[in-house]
Amino acid sequence: MEARKFSTHILDTSVGKAAANVRVTVSRLDEIQEWRSLRAAQTDADGRCLLLEPGRFPSGIYKLTFHVGSYYAERNVKTLYPAIDLIVDCSENQNYHIPLLLNPFGYSTYRGT
């Protein structure tokens, strides 16, 4: 059986382009209900990044923090969100791809493929 993957991508809907070089941190809720930081990643030129390597992705509750404040600051764009936290339940033995559709004053997300 292939190891499952955990990934994301960000689309800046205000300009219709991928959001490159955005830092994303991943944490996992541990057995005593505290967040344990696992990894920091950065989106590539296509706005994509692998959050956890295949084989290093056990079932559980994960928090993705998208550090979008610096992304907008570099573009001299005011935003309401310095960071966006998404908490997802990855308890099924499947791949998880969590896209973020972003603009300076709103966002949405969904489970992709």
ZABA-847376 format. One line per field, with one value per residue: x negated, y negated, z of N, C-alpha, C in turn; residue number from 0. Coordinates in Angstrom, 3 decimals. Each point is the difference from the previous one (the first is absolute). Layout:
BEGIN
n_c1 <- (X, ...) .
n_c2 <- (Y, ...) .
n_c3 <- (Z, ...) .
ca_c1 <- (X, ...) .
ca_c2 <- (Y, ...) .
ca_c3 <- (Z, ...) .
c_c1 <- (X, ...) .
c_c2 <- (Y, ...) .
c_c3 <- (Z, ...) .
num <- (NUM, ...) .
This chain:
BEGIN
n_c1 <- (-0.844, 0.340, -1.071, 0.855, 0.548, -0.648, 0.839, -0.451, 0.834, -0.532, 1.231, -0.690, 1.257, -0.669, -0.947, 0.670, -0.897, -0.898, 0.111, -1.091, -0.880, 1.100, -0.362, -0.067, 0.550, -0.459, 1.104, -0.216, 1.267, -0.711, -0.420, -0.705, 0.442, -1.289, -0.190, -0.478, -0.900, 0.284, 0.419, -0.934, 0.858, -0.281, 0.993, 0.064, -0.587, 0.477, -0.482, -0.775, 0.350, -0.952, 1.027, 0.286, -1.200, 0.209, 0.779, 0.103, 1.105, -0.080, 1.016, 0.896, 0.007, 0.034, -0.939, 0.528, -1.140, 0.794, -1.276, 1.209, -0.184, -1.068, 0.799, 1.008, -0.748, -0.523, 1.309, -0.257, 0.595, 0.974, -0.095, 1.111, -0.650, -0.629, 0.934, 0.099, 0.752, -0.331, 1.040, -0.681, 1.006, -1.202, 1.173, 0.378, -0.195, -0.070, -0.145, -0.663, 0.793, -0.529, 0.694, -0.619, 1.229, -0.896, 0.475, -0.319, 1.282, -0.430, 0.488, -0.258, 0.447, -0.578, 0.529, -1.224, -0.491) .
n_c2 <- (1.188, -0.957, -0.648, -0.379, -1.012, -1.070, -0.733, -1.130, -0.921, -1.152, -0.433, -1.053, 0.085, -0.879, 0.860, 1.077, -0.011, 0.943, 0.307, -0.504, 0.822, 0.694, -0.390, 1.321, -0.093, 1.168, 0.143, 0.863, 0.271, -0.105, 1.062, -1.067, 0.007, 0.115, -1.166, 0.930, -0.970, 0.232, -1.036, -0.702, -0.428, -0.050, -0.772, 0.803, -0.148, 1.246, -0.501, 1.022, 0.857, 0.879, 0.282, 1.266, 0.506, 0.679, 0.714, -1.321, 0.617, 0.142, 0.790, -0.995, -0.938, -0.745, -0.892, -0.643, -0.635, -0.766, -0.314, -0.523, -0.450, 0.775, 0.936, -0.503, 0.014, 1.100, 0.066, -0.478, 1.121, -0.789, 0.741, 0.656, 0.885, -0.116, 0.847, 1.155, 0.411, 1.177, 0.530, 1.103, 0.827, 0.497, 0.512, -0.309, 1.207, -1.330, -0.461, -1.054, -0.707, -1.044, -0.367, -1.158, -0.505, -0.890, -0.976, -1.260, 0.160, 1.140, 1.165, 1.037, 1.151, 1.084, 1.197, -0.114, 0.239) .
n_c3 <- (0.000, -0.829, 0.482, 0.914, -0.665, 0.451, -0.734, -0.549, -0.375, -0.374, -0.231, -0.407, 0.433, 0.748, -0.360, 0.424, 1.012, -0.170, 1.276, -0.568, 0.549, 0.228, 1.207, 0.129, 1.208, 0.400, 0.703, 0.993, 0.219, 1.121, 0.646, 0.375, -1.261, -0.299, -0.618, -0.817, -0.088, -1.280, -0.727, -0.578, -0.890, -1.287, -0.446, -1.060, -1.162, 0.107, 1.152, -0.326, 0.948, 0.196, 0.790, -0.238, 0.149, -1.122, 0.762, 0.049, -0.307, 1.334, 0.198, -0.058, 0.950, -1.106, 0.273, -1.043, 0.124, -0.722, -0.112, -0.208, 1.224, 0.067, -0.498, 0.719, 1.083, -0.539, -0.119, 1.214, 0.422, 0.428, 1.122, 0.146, -0.738, 1.157, 0.449, -0.622, 1.035, -0.516, 0.597, -0.297, -0.173, 0.143, 0.365, -1.233, -0.413, -0.259, -1.244, 0.474, -0.803, 0.659, -1.062, -0.194, -0.116, -0.350, 0.771, -0.095, -0.332, -0.511, 0.336, -0.758, 0.389, -0.431, -0.038, -0.509, -1.205) .
ca_c1 <- (0.844, -0.758, 0.121, 0.898, -0.637, 0.676, -0.502, 0.855, -0.388, 0.666, 0.306, 0.379, 1.114, 0.063, -0.793, 0.151, -1.290, -0.485, -0.708, -1.313, -0.845, 0.761, -0.391, 1.092, -0.471, 0.882, -0.020, 0.899, 0.543, -0.530, 0.891, 0.428, 0.759, -0.842, -0.539, -1.434, -0.485, -0.669, -0.787, 0.302, -0.223, 0.236, 0.578, -0.898, 0.437, 1.369, 0.819, 0.210, -1.055, 0.225, -0.026, -0.698, -0.509, 0.693, -0.555, -0.160, 1.285, 0.961, 1.347, 0.135, 0.504, -1.117, 0.235, -0.830, -0.042, -0.454, -0.540, 0.279, -0.277, -1.242, 0.263, 0.637, -0.896, -0.966, 0.699, 0.549, 1.444, 0.547, 0.812, 0.599, -0.526, -1.440, -0.159, 1.261, -0.096, 1.010, -0.121, 0.583, -0.006, -0.587, 0.045, 0.153, -1.259, 0.120, -0.751, 0.686, -0.467, 0.825, -0.250, 0.455, 0.324, -0.362, -0.041, -0.407, 1.039, 0.802, -0.620, 0.780, -0.815, 0.752, -0.828, -0.253, -0.475) .
ca_c2 <- (-1.188, -1.251, -0.873, -1.115, -1.314, -1.148, -1.110, -1.170, -1.052, -1.264, -0.844, -1.363, -0.279, -1.433, -0.223, 1.161, 0.682, 0.771, -0.758, 0.627, -0.370, -0.173, 0.969, 0.789, 0.868, 1.135, 0.501, 1.141, 0.069, 1.216, 0.765, -0.824, -1.097, -1.165, -0.046, 0.262, -0.464, 1.067, -0.399, -1.213, 0.180, -1.230, 0.285, -0.195, -1.006, 0.335, -0.114, 1.337, 0.598, 1.248, -0.363, 1.069, 1.023, 1.287, 0.894, -0.752, -0.666, 0.852, -0.535, -0.913, -1.348, -0.855, -1.432, -0.647, -1.452, -0.675, -1.295, -0.808, -1.417, -0.402, 0.094, -1.243, -1.127, -0.091, -0.556, -1.283, 0.169, 0.135, 1.193, 0.225, 1.237, 0.220, 1.451, 0.739, 1.353, 0.981, 1.235, 1.057, 1.359, 0.910, 1.302, 1.056, 0.403, -0.536, -1.227, -1.232, -1.195, -1.058, -1.282, -1.246, -1.070, -1.117, -1.396, -0.748, -0.150, 1.206, 1.240, 1.239, 1.202, 1.201, 1.183, 0.260, 1.342) .
ca_c3 <- (0.000, -0.092, 1.164, -0.279, -0.105, 0.603, -0.803, -0.132, -0.936, 0.271, -1.146, 0.357, -0.910, -0.322, -1.210, -0.866, -0.138, 1.144, 1.035, 0.181, 1.145, 1.238, 1.030, 0.569, 1.072, 0.276, 1.376, 0.225, 1.349, 0.620, 0.881, 1.143, -0.591, -0.251, -1.359, -0.125, -1.297, -0.746, -1.165, -0.766, -1.435, -0.748, -1.305, -1.133, -0.975, -0.382, 1.198, 0.578, 0.835, 0.710, 1.413, 0.709, -0.915, 0.055, 1.006, 1.257, 0.096, 0.700, 0.194, 1.119, -0.219, -0.400, -0.180, -1.004, 0.161, -1.207, 0.416, -1.190, 0.248, -0.674, -1.443, -0.406, 0.307, -1.105, -1.156, 0.465, 0.009, 1.344, 0.188, 1.309, 0.560, 0.062, -0.126, -0.061, 0.541, -0.395, 0.763, -0.811, 0.537, -0.999, 0.646, -1.004, -0.636, -1.351, -0.256, 0.368, -0.694, 0.568, -0.665, 0.593, -0.937, 0.859, -0.407, 1.189, 1.018, 0.086, -0.490, 0.102, -0.113, -0.276, -0.140, -1.411, -0.350) .
c_c1 <- (-0.888, 0.228, 0.866, -0.721, 0.880, -0.578, 1.001, -0.404, 0.841, 0.182, 0.443, 1.075, 0.119, -0.805, 0.067, -1.283, -0.326, -0.739, -1.301, -0.675, 0.785, -0.416, 1.253, -0.599, 1.063, -0.206, 0.996, 0.457, -0.454, 1.001, 0.451, 0.662, -0.786, -0.556, -1.500, -0.417, -0.799, -0.948, 0.443, -0.352, 0.276, 0.561, -1.010, 0.581, 1.431, 0.946, 0.239, -1.115, 0.491, -0.161, -0.743, -0.394, 0.834, -0.698, -0.217, 1.281, 1.023, 1.376, 0.016, 0.615, -1.211, 0.447, -0.998, 0.071, -0.631, -0.412, 0.104, -0.288, -1.236, 0.141, 0.613, -0.882, -1.026, 0.616, 0.630, 1.530, 0.445, 0.873, 0.555, -0.694, -1.528, -0.335, 1.385, -0.263, 1.156, -0.255, 0.768, -0.171, -0.460, -0.032, 0.212, -1.362, 0.053, -0.991, 0.860, -0.679, 0.960, -0.345, 0.563, 0.220, -0.029, 0.229, -0.230, 1.045, 0.944, -0.763, 1.031, -0.950, 0.914, -0.967, -0.125, -0.442, -1.457) .
c_c2 <- (-1.249, -0.839, -1.202, -1.338, -1.070, -1.238, -1.150, -0.793, -1.231, -0.756, -1.358, -0.433, -1.475, -0.337, 1.185, 0.765, 0.786, -0.916, 0.737, -0.537, -0.354, 1.109, 0.665, 0.877, 1.055, 0.432, 1.149, -0.024, 1.309, 0.613, -0.783, -1.299, -1.314, 0.093, 0.207, -0.383, 1.099, -0.514, -1.357, 0.283, -1.340, 0.361, -0.307, -1.049, 0.234, -0.044, 1.307, 0.375, 1.299, -0.321, 1.023, 1.066, 1.274, 0.932, -0.682, -0.769, 0.922, -0.669, -0.938, -1.318, -0.893, -1.449, -0.521, -1.495, -0.592, -1.413, -0.973, -1.485, -0.480, 0.071, -1.310, -1.211, -0.194, -0.635, -1.355, -0.011, 0.186, 1.249, 0.050, 1.139, 0.048, 1.492, 0.625, 1.404, 0.838, 1.265, 1.068, 1.358, 0.944, 1.414, 1.163, 0.314, -0.376, -1.141, -1.190, -1.156, -1.112, -1.328, -1.181, -1.005, -1.283, -1.343, -0.823, -0.079, 1.192, 1.204, 1.122, 1.161, 1.184, 1.164, 0.308, 1.432, -0.038) .
c_c3 <- (0.000, 1.260, -0.355, 0.094, 0.639, -0.672, -0.028, -1.225, 0.306, -1.307, 0.530, -0.989, -0.345, -1.250, -0.968, -0.233, 1.258, 0.972, 0.316, 1.256, 1.257, 0.963, 0.561, 1.091, 0.291, 1.446, 0.102, 1.449, 0.642, 0.985, 1.232, -0.478, -0.088, -1.414, 0.038, -1.413, -0.677, -1.069, -0.504, -1.451, -0.682, -1.363, -1.107, -0.958, -0.461, 1.201, 0.730, 0.966, 0.627, 1.478, 0.849, -1.009, 0.105, 0.995, 1.350, 0.324, 0.669, 0.098, 1.195, -0.410, -0.240, -0.096, -1.017, 0.265, -1.245, 0.407, -1.178, 0.191, -0.725, -1.520, -0.500, 0.274, -1.116, -1.242, 0.313, -0.072, 1.450, 0.055, 1.408, 0.743, 0.019, -0.146, -0.012, 0.516, -0.524, 0.796, -0.752, 0.679, -1.101, 0.562, -0.964, -0.622, -1.484, -0.175, 0.417, -0.721, 0.397, -0.678, 0.798, -1.122, 0.813, -0.681, 1.270, 1.113, 0.072, -0.498, 0.064, -0.229, -0.267, -0.020, -1.473, -0.224, -0.358) .
num <- (0, 1, 2, 3, 4, 5, 6, 7, 8, 9, 10, 11, 12, 13, 14, 15, 16, 17, 18, 19, 20, 21, 22, 23, 24, 25, 26, 27, 28, 29, 30, 31, 32, 33, 34, 35, 36, 37, 38, 39, 40, 41, 42, 43, 44, 45, 46, 47, 48, 49, 50, 51, 52, 53, 54, 55, 56, 57, 58, 59, 60, 61, 62, 63, 64, 65, 66, 67, 68, 69, 70, 71, 72, 73, 74, 75, 76, 77, 78, 79, 80, 81, 82, 83, 84, 85, 86, 87, 88, 89, 90, 91, 92, 93, 94, 95, 96, 97, 98, 99, 100, 101, 102, 103, 104, 105, 106, 107, 108, 109, 110, 111, 112) .
